[in-house]
Amino acid sequence: MRLVCKIWLDNNGKAFGDGPYDLLLRVERTGSLSKAAAEIGMSYNKAWRLIRAMEDRLGFPLLESKAGGASGGGSELTAQACQLMRQYKAFKDEAESVLEELYAKHFGCK
């Protein structure tokens, strides 16, 4: 038996969690929401709607986009998105560690 736990932030609906975190990591690496979405098998339209819904719930922009053209378009994370990602990862890592300790305490195994 093992512990399984999902953690997400909620503000009148799911505002941020593992899936969005992964998507933003990929945007940061590729410089493109379209490429990031393709890597996880998500349509660009669905990824764009997900980003907009999160921005509405969080109250700040996550991406700065530039239109395409000869040099192509792209996206980069806002400073607020970078901060959110750092905070989320630190919180999640610490929460998982504490939950593993509690699991071991109450179920006597690791």
CNS distance restraints for C-alpha pairs under 8 A (distance, minus, plus):
assign (resid   2 and name CA) (resid 110 and name CA) 7.69 0.50 0.50
assign (resid   3 and name CA) (resid 100 and name CA) 7.30 0.50 0.50
assign (resid   3 and name CA) (resid 103 and name CA) 6.93 0.50 0.50
assign (resid   7 and name CA) (resid  17 and name CA) 6.44 0.50 0.50
assign (resid   7 and name CA) (resid  18 and name CA) 7.59 0.50 0.50
assign (resid   7 and name CA) (resid  92 and name CA) 7.10 0.50 0.50
assign (resid   8 and name CA) (resid  14 and name CA) 6.92 0.50 0.50
assign (resid   8 and name CA) (resid  15 and name CA) 7.41 0.50 0.50
assign (resid   8 and name CA) (resid  16 and name CA) 5.60 0.50 0.50
assign (resid   8 and name CA) (resid  17 and name CA) 4.23 0.50 0.50
assign (resid   8 and name CA) (resid  18 and name CA) 7.15 0.50 0.50
assign (resid   9 and name CA) (resid  14 and name CA) 6.16 0.50 0.50
assign (resid   9 and name CA) (resid  15 and name CA) 5.45 0.50 0.50
assign (resid   9 and name CA) (resid  16 and name CA) 5.05 0.50 0.50
assign (resid   9 and name CA) (resid  17 and name CA) 6.26 0.50 0.50
assign (resid  10 and name CA) (resid  14 and name CA) 4.49 0.50 0.50
assign (resid  10 and name CA) (resid  15 and name CA) 4.98 0.50 0.50
assign (resid  10 and name CA) (resid  16 and name CA) 6.95 0.50 0.50
assign (resid  11 and name CA) (resid  15 and name CA) 5.85 0.50 0.50
assign (resid  11 and name CA) (resid  57 and name CA) 5.76 0.50 0.50
assign (resid  11 and name CA) (resid  58 and name CA) 7.16 0.50 0.50
assign (resid  12 and name CA) (resid  57 and name CA) 6.89 0.50 0.50
assign (resid  13 and name CA) (resid  57 and name CA) 7.38 0.50 0.50
assign (resid  14 and name CA) (resid  54 and name CA) 7.70 0.50 0.50
assign (resid  14 and name CA) (resid  57 and name CA) 7.92 0.50 0.50
assign (resid  15 and name CA) (resid  53 and name CA) 7.63 0.50 0.50
assign (resid  15 and name CA) (resid  54 and name CA) 5.00 0.50 0.50
assign (resid  15 and name CA) (resid  55 and name CA) 7.94 0.50 0.50
assign (resid  15 and name CA) (resid  57 and name CA) 5.56 0.50 0.50
assign (resid  15 and name CA) (resid  58 and name CA) 6.25 0.50 0.50
assign (resid  16 and name CA) (resid  20 and name CA) 6.04 0.50 0.50
assign (resid  16 and name CA) (resid  21 and name CA) 7.18 0.50 0.50
assign (resid  16 and name CA) (resid  54 and name CA) 6.70 0.50 0.50
assign (resid  17 and name CA) (resid  21 and name CA) 6.01 0.50 0.50
assign (resid  18 and name CA) (resid  22 and name CA) 6.09 0.50 0.50
assign (resid  19 and name CA) (resid  23 and name CA) 6.25 0.50 0.50
assign (resid  20 and name CA) (resid  24 and name CA) 6.12 0.50 0.50
assign (resid  20 and name CA) (resid  50 and name CA) 7.95 0.50 0.50
assign (resid  20 and name CA) (resid  51 and name CA) 7.93 0.50 0.50
assign (resid  21 and name CA) (resid  25 and name CA) 6.19 0.50 0.50
assign (resid  21 and name CA) (resid  85 and name CA) 6.66 0.50 0.50
assign (resid  22 and name CA) (resid  26 and name CA) 6.29 0.50 0.50
assign (resid  23 and name CA) (resid  27 and name CA) 6.28 0.50 0.50
assign (resid  23 and name CA) (resid  36 and name CA) 6.15 0.50 0.50
assign (resid  23 and name CA) (resid  37 and name CA) 6.87 0.50 0.50
assign (resid  23 and name CA) (resid  40 and name CA) 8.00 0.50 0.50
assign (resid  24 and name CA) (resid  28 and name CA) 6.08 0.50 0.50
assign (resid  24 and name CA) (resid  36 and name CA) 7.81 0.50 0.50
assign (resid  24 and name CA) (resid  77 and name CA) 7.43 0.50 0.50
assign (resid  25 and name CA) (resid  29 and name CA) 6.28 0.50 0.50
assign (resid  26 and name CA) (resid  30 and name CA) 5.91 0.50 0.50
assign (resid  26 and name CA) (resid  31 and name CA) 7.89 0.50 0.50
assign (resid  26 and name CA) (resid  33 and name CA) 7.94 0.50 0.50
assign (resid  26 and name CA) (resid  35 and name CA) 8.00 0.50 0.50
assign (resid  26 and name CA) (resid  36 and name CA) 4.94 0.50 0.50
assign (resid  27 and name CA) (resid  31 and name CA) 5.15 0.50 0.50
assign (resid  27 and name CA) (resid  32 and name CA) 5.20 0.50 0.50
assign (resid  27 and name CA) (resid  33 and name CA) 5.35 0.50 0.50
assign (resid  27 and name CA) (resid  35 and name CA) 7.46 0.50 0.50
assign (resid  27 and name CA) (resid  36 and name CA) 5.25 0.50 0.50
assign (resid  27 and name CA) (resid  75 and name CA) 6.88 0.50 0.50
assign (resid  27 and name CA) (resid  76 and name CA) 6.74 0.50 0.50
assign (resid  27 and name CA) (resid  77 and name CA) 7.48 0.50 0.50
assign (resid  28 and name CA) (resid  32 and name CA) 7.69 0.50 0.50
assign (resid  28 and name CA) (resid  76 and name CA) 6.12 0.50 0.50
assign (resid  28 and name CA) (resid  77 and name CA) 6.37 0.50 0.50
assign (resid  30 and name CA) (resid  35 and name CA) 6.58 0.50 0.50
assign (resid  30 and name CA) (resid  36 and name CA) 6.60 0.50 0.50
assign (resid  31 and name CA) (resid  35 and name CA) 7.95 0.50 0.50
assign (resid  31 and name CA) (resid  74 and name CA) 5.55 0.50 0.50
assign (resid  31 and name CA) (resid  75 and name CA) 5.27 0.50 0.50
assign (resid  31 and name CA) (resid  76 and name CA) 5.79 0.50 0.50
assign (resid  32 and name CA) (resid  36 and name CA) 6.12 0.50 0.50
assign (resid  32 and name CA) (resid  73 and name CA) 7.71 0.50 0.50
assign (resid  32 and name CA) (resid  74 and name CA) 4.66 0.50 0.50
assign (resid  32 and name CA) (resid  75 and name CA) 4.92 0.50 0.50
assign (resid  32 and name CA) (resid  76 and name CA) 7.30 0.50 0.50
assign (resid  33 and name CA) (resid  37 and name CA) 6.00 0.50 0.50
assign (resid  33 and name CA) (resid  44 and name CA) 7.03 0.50 0.50
assign (resid  33 and name CA) (resid  47 and name CA) 7.34 0.50 0.50
assign (resid  33 and name CA) (resid  48 and name CA) 7.64 0.50 0.50
assign (resid  33 and name CA) (resid  74 and name CA) 7.11 0.50 0.50
assign (resid  33 and name CA) (resid  75 and name CA) 6.13 0.50 0.50
assign (resid  34 and name CA) (resid  38 and name CA) 6.20 0.50 0.50
assign (resid  34 and name CA) (resid  43 and name CA) 7.78 0.50 0.50
assign (resid  34 and name CA) (resid  44 and name CA) 5.18 0.50 0.50
assign (resid  34 and name CA) (resid  47 and name CA) 7.99 0.50 0.50
assign (resid  35 and name CA) (resid  39 and name CA) 6.25 0.50 0.50
assign (resid  36 and name CA) (resid  40 and name CA) 6.91 0.50 0.50
assign (resid  37 and name CA) (resid  41 and name CA) 6.22 0.50 0.50
assign (resid  37 and name CA) (resid  42 and name CA) 4.85 0.50 0.50
assign (resid  37 and name CA) (resid  43 and name CA) 6.07 0.50 0.50
assign (resid  37 and name CA) (resid  44 and name CA) 5.84 0.50 0.50
assign (resid  37 and name CA) (resid  47 and name CA) 6.12 0.50 0.50
assign (resid  38 and name CA) (resid  42 and name CA) 5.63 0.50 0.50
assign (resid  38 and name CA) (resid  43 and name CA) 6.58 0.50 0.50
assign (resid  38 and name CA) (resid  44 and name CA) 7.34 0.50 0.50
assign (resid  42 and name CA) (resid  46 and name CA) 6.59 0.50 0.50
assign (resid  42 and name CA) (resid  47 and name CA) 6.59 0.50 0.50
assign (resid  43 and name CA) (resid  47 and name CA) 6.29 0.50 0.50
assign (resid  44 and name CA) (resid  48 and name CA) 6.01 0.50 0.50
assign (resid  45 and name CA) (resid  49 and name CA) 6.21 0.50 0.50
assign (resid  46 and name CA) (resid  50 and name CA) 6.13 0.50 0.50
assign (resid  47 and name CA) (resid  51 and name CA) 6.19 0.50 0.50
assign (resid  48 and name CA) (resid  52 and name CA) 6.25 0.50 0.50
assign (resid  49 and name CA) (resid  53 and name CA) 6.10 0.50 0.50
assign (resid  50 and name CA) (resid  54 and name CA) 6.19 0.50 0.50
assign (resid  51 and name CA) (resid  55 and name CA) 6.14 0.50 0.50
assign (resid  51 and name CA) (resid  62 and name CA) 7.19 0.50 0.50
assign (resid  52 and name CA) (resid  56 and name CA) 6.20 0.50 0.50
assign (resid  53 and name CA) (resid  57 and name CA) 6.32 0.50 0.50
assign (resid  54 and name CA) (resid  58 and name CA) 5.87 0.50 0.50
assign (resid  55 and name CA) (resid  59 and name CA) 5.60 0.50 0.50
assign (resid  55 and name CA) (resid  60 and name CA) 5.40 0.50 0.50
assign (resid  55 and name CA) (resid  61 and name CA) 5.34 0.50 0.50
assign (resid  55 and name CA) (resid  62 and name CA) 6.37 0.50 0.50
assign (resid  56 and name CA) (resid  60 and name CA) 7.20 0.50 0.50
assign (resid  60 and name CA) (resid  80 and name CA) 7.22 0.50 0.50
assign (resid  61 and name CA) (resid  78 and name CA) 6.78 0.50 0.50
assign (resid  61 and name CA) (resid  80 and name CA) 7.34 0.50 0.50
assign (resid  61 and name CA) (resid  81 and name CA) 7.38 0.50 0.50
assign (resid  62 and name CA) (resid  77 and name CA) 5.78 0.50 0.50
assign (resid  62 and name CA) (resid  78 and name CA) 5.33 0.50 0.50
assign (resid  62 and name CA) (resid  80 and name CA) 6.70 0.50 0.50
assign (resid  62 and name CA) (resid  81 and name CA) 4.84 0.50 0.50
assign (resid  63 and name CA) (resid  75 and name CA) 6.18 0.50 0.50
assign (resid  63 and name CA) (resid  76 and name CA) 5.54 0.50 0.50
assign (resid  63 and name CA) (resid  77 and name CA) 4.62 0.50 0.50
assign (resid  63 and name CA) (resid  78 and name CA) 5.38 0.50 0.50
assign (resid  63 and name CA) (resid  81 and name CA) 7.43 0.50 0.50
assign (resid  64 and name CA) (resid  75 and name CA) 5.53 0.50 0.50
assign (resid  64 and name CA) (resid  76 and name CA) 5.35 0.50 0.50
assign (resid  64 and name CA) (resid  77 and name CA) 6.22 0.50 0.50
assign (resid  64 and name CA) (resid  78 and name CA) 6.22 0.50 0.50
assign (resid  65 and name CA) (resid  73 and name CA) 7.39 0.50 0.50
assign (resid  65 and name CA) (resid  74 and name CA) 5.75 0.50 0.50
assign (resid  65 and name CA) (resid  75 and name CA) 4.27 0.50 0.50
assign (resid  65 and name CA) (resid  76 and name CA) 6.51 0.50 0.50
assign (resid  66 and name CA) (resid  73 and name CA) 5.18 0.50 0.50
assign (resid  66 and name CA) (resid  74 and name CA) 5.45 0.50 0.50
assign (resid  66 and name CA) (resid  75 and name CA) 6.30 0.50 0.50
assign (resid  67 and name CA) (resid  72 and name CA) 7.28 0.50 0.50
assign (resid  67 and name CA) (resid  73 and name CA) 4.69 0.50 0.50
assign (resid  67 and name CA) (resid  74 and name CA) 6.97 0.50 0.50
assign (resid  68 and name CA) (resid  72 and name CA) 4.22 0.50 0.50
assign (resid  68 and name CA) (resid  73 and name CA) 3.59 0.50 0.50
assign (resid  68 and name CA) (resid  74 and name CA) 7.18 0.50 0.50
assign (resid  69 and name CA) (resid  73 and name CA) 6.50 0.50 0.50
assign (resid  77 and name CA) (resid  81 and name CA) 5.80 0.50 0.50
assign (resid  77 and name CA) (resid  82 and name CA) 6.44 0.50 0.50
assign (resid  78 and name CA) (resid  82 and name CA) 6.41 0.50 0.50
assign (resid  79 and name CA) (resid  83 and name CA) 6.25 0.50 0.50
assign (resid  80 and name CA) (resid  84 and name CA) 6.06 0.50 0.50
assign (resid  81 and name CA) (resid  85 and name CA) 6.11 0.50 0.50
assign (resid  82 and name CA) (resid  86 and name CA) 6.29 0.50 0.50
assign (resid  83 and name CA) (resid  87 and name CA) 6.18 0.50 0.50
assign (resid  84 and name CA) (resid  88 and name CA) 5.91 0.50 0.50
assign (resid  85 and name CA) (resid  89 and name CA) 6.04 0.50 0.50
assign (resid  86 and name CA) (resid  90 and name CA) 6.17 0.50 0.50
assign (resid  87 and name CA) (resid  91 and name CA) 5.99 0.50 0.50
assign (resid  88 and name CA) (resid  92 and name CA) 5.91 0.50 0.50
assign (resid  89 and name CA) (resid  93 and name CA) 5.97 0.50 0.50
assign (resid  90 and name CA) (resid  94 and name CA) 6.19 0.50 0.50
assign (resid  91 and name CA) (resid  95 and name CA) 5.96 0.50 0.50
assign (resid  92 and name CA) (resid  96 and name CA) 6.01 0.50 0.50
assign (resid  93 and name CA) (resid  97 and name CA) 6.32 0.50 0.50
assign (resid  94 and name CA) (resid  98 and name CA) 6.26 0.50 0.50
assign (resid  95 and name CA) (resid  99 and name CA) 6.01 0.50 0.50
assign (resid  96 and name CA) (resid 100 and name CA) 6.08 0.50 0.50
assign (resid  97 and name CA) (resid 101 and name CA) 6.41 0.50 0.50
assign (resid  98 and name CA) (resid 102 and name CA) 6.29 0.50 0.50
assign (resid  99 and name CA) (resid 103 and name CA) 5.99 0.50 0.50
assign (resid 100 and name CA) (resid 104 and name CA) 6.14 0.50 0.50
assign (resid 100 and name CA) (resid 110 and name CA) 7.23 0.50 0.50
assign (resid 101 and name CA) (resid 105 and name CA) 6.13 0.50 0.50
assign (resid 102 and name CA) (resid 106 and name CA) 6.10 0.50 0.50
assign (resid 103 and name CA) (resid 107 and name CA) 5.68 0.50 0.50
assign (resid 103 and name CA) (resid 108 and name CA) 7.40 0.50 0.50
assign (resid 103 and name CA) (resid 109 and name CA) 7.37 0.50 0.50
assign (resid 103 and name CA) (resid 110 and name CA) 7.36 0.50 0.50
assign (resid 104 and name CA) (resid 108 and name CA) 4.78 0.50 0.50
assign (resid 104 and name CA) (resid 109 and name CA) 4.76 0.50 0.50
assign (resid 104 and name CA) (resid 110 and name CA) 5.28 0.50 0.50
assign (resid 105 and name CA) (resid 109 and name CA) 7.62 0.50 0.50
